[in-house]
Amino acid sequence: MARVLLVEDNVDLAYGLQNNLEIEGYEVRVAERGETGLEQAREWDPDLIILDLMLPDLDGYRVLQHLRKSGVMTPVLILTARGEESDKVLGFRLGADDYVTKPFGLMELLARVEAILRRVQGPSVSDAVEGQDAEEFGAVRIDVRSRTVLRDGIELSLTPKELDLLLALIRRRGAVVSRLELLQEVWGHRAAVVSRTVDTHISELRRKLEEEPSHPRHILTLHKAGYRFQP
């Protein structure tokens, strides 16, 4: 499970982001101050840091500068309301890996997080579906090892959990799988995750993958039973 450190002093925003990141399967810690963020980055050794720039004690630029000077090369995604080109250039020069301005789309942010972690960690052999490097259905092609999904040759932005859910369905090779089974396999059946989460992710998968999401051909619902994947 990838670990994400969120350095953000807006309590409501931090709570919402932490909740959504945890639903996607990440372990998350929150630091509300720059100094605390520095300590957590050094002691906890996260896989990714999401860093606000406008912090009450030590601003995000200085946090990033201290991290890089001390040899901490953890990927950093800057999340801030400061969207001027000069702000972005300074962030990248100090060693940021990505830069997202507020207000932002949650799905875009999750896709950016996944892309950074995939780039840093590399493909996992455990992601393979029954030993296959690629899966295809309709106009969709999945490169399992690189965790990329193409539709008509165009790469789609699936969140980590959307892709895990899709692979879990494909792995069944047409067999029906219940919501509870999907919760156990994809989310680890954590108490914070409810069955509605599965339905929401299924809806997103259909929207992104199906030609007619309201009349899906591949990700099918079986009333009171669960879901089934049809190539």
N, C-alpha and C positions, 0 to 999 in steps of 0.2 A: 504494500500500500504506500503510495507516494505521500510525502509529508509537505504541507504547504504552510508557510508562515505568512500571516496577513498583518501588515503593519499599517493600521488605519485608526485614526482618532474619532471618526464618526461612529458612534456606538451602534446606531440603527443600521447603517450601511454594513458595518463589520459583521453584525449578527446575521443579516440577510445573506451576505456572501459566504460566511462560514457554513450556514445551513445548506446552501446550494452546493457548495464544494463537497461537503460531507455526504450529501445525497449522491453525488457523482463518484463517491468511493475514496475520497482523499481524507487523510488525517490532517486536521487543521488546528493551529494555535493562533491566537490573536494577541498582538501587542499594540497598545494605544499610544505609546510614546516612542520616539526615535531611539533613546538610550536602551529602553527595554527591548526594542526590536534588534538592536545590535547584540545584546546579551543572548537573546533567544537564538539568533542566527549562529552564534559561535558555539553555544552549548548544545542546542537541539540538533543542529546540522540538518536543516530541512532540504528537500529536493528542489524547492522553488520558493522565492520570496515575492509576494505581491506588496509593493511599497507605495504608500501615499507620499507626496512631496511636502504637503503643508501640514507638518506635525508640530505640536506645541513646544517641544524643547530643542530637539535636534532635527532639522529639516531632512527630507528624503535625499536630497543631493549629498549632504554631509554623511548621512548613514551609508549611502552607496560608496562614497569616497573612502570612508573608514574601512568598509568591508574589503574593498579591492586592495587598499594599501596593506591590510593585514593578511592578505593572501586568501581570503574567502572568495571562491569563484562560483558560489551557488548562483544559478540563473535568477535574474531579477526582472520582474514585470512591473513597470511604473504605472500606477493608476492614479490619475490626478485631474483636477479641473483646469490645470495650466496647459493649454493646448497650442501655444505659440510655437512656431518652428524653432526659434532659438532655445526654448525650453527642451524640446525634443532632442535637438542636436547636443545640448549639454548633457542630457541624460545618457545618450548613447556614447558620448565621449568618456563619460565617467564609468562606463561598463555595463549599462542596462542592456537587457536582451530584447525587450519589447516595451511598447509605450501605448497605453490606452487612456483616452481622455473621457472625463465625465461630462455629461451623462453617457452611459454606455449600454449596449445591449448585452444581456446576461449570456445569451447563446454565443455571441462573439467572444466574450471574455473566456468562457469555458473552452471554446475551441482554441483560443490563443494559449491557454494553460496547457491543454493536451499537446499542442504542437511543440511547445518548448520542452516539455517532459519527454516527448517521443524523440526529439532531436538529441537531447542530452543522454537519455538512458539507452536509446537504441531499441531495436525490436526484441521482443521476448519470444523464445521458442515455445513457451507455454501458451502463447496466443494462437498457435496453430490449431486448426479444426481438423481433427482426425488425420493429422499429418499433411494436410493440404496447405500449400503456400498461397493459393488463390481460390476464390469462390465466385461464381457468376450466376446471375438469374436476371431474366429480362434484359434491360439496358444497364444493369448494375454489375460492377466488378469490384471485388474486395481483395486487396493485397493484404493478406493476414499478417505477415511478418512486419511490414512497415505500417500497418494499421491505417491504411488509406482506402477510401471508398470513392469510386468513380461512377458517375451516371452519364451515359452518352459521352464518355471521355472527359467529363468535367469533374474535378474533385469536389466532394461534398464535405461540409463541416459537421461531422457527427461528434457529439460529446463522448468522452470515454465510456460512460455507462450506456449510451445508445449503441455504441459499437459492441460492447460486451453483451448487451441484450440480444442484438441481432445475431451474433455468433452463437449464443446459447440456443436460440431458436433453430438456426441452421444445423447445429450439432445433432439435433433430434431427428433429422432426416425424415420429416413428415409426421412424426409422432406428436400427439397432443401434450402440451406442458402446462401445468397449472400456474397460477399467479404465485402460490406459495413456493413452488419449486424454483421459479425465476427469482423470487426474493432471496432464497437461500443461496442460489448459485451466483447471482450477479451482485447482490448487495450484502450477502452474508447474513441476511435476515436480522439486521440490527433493529433495535426497538424503535429507532427514530424513523424507520422506513415503513410505510403502510402500502397496502395493495394498490391504492390509487396511484402511487408512484409508477407502478408498472404500466397502468393504463395510459398515463400521461406520456411516458417514454414511447410506448407503442404508437400513440397518435403522432408523435414527432417523427418516428421512423417512417410511418406511412406518408406523412406530408413530404418528406425528403426523398423517398425511394419509389413510391407508387405513382403510376401515371394518373390514376384516379383515386386519391386517398379515401374518398367516401365509398368507393367500391373496390377495395383492395384485391389484388390477384395473388399476392405472395404472403402477406402477413394476415392470417385469417383468425377471426374470433369464433370460438365454439361456446355457445351459450352455457353458462354455469360450469364450464369445464376448463377454459383457459385459452391458449393460443396454439396455432399450428403454422409452421412455415411450409409454403408450397413453392418450389422452384419455378 
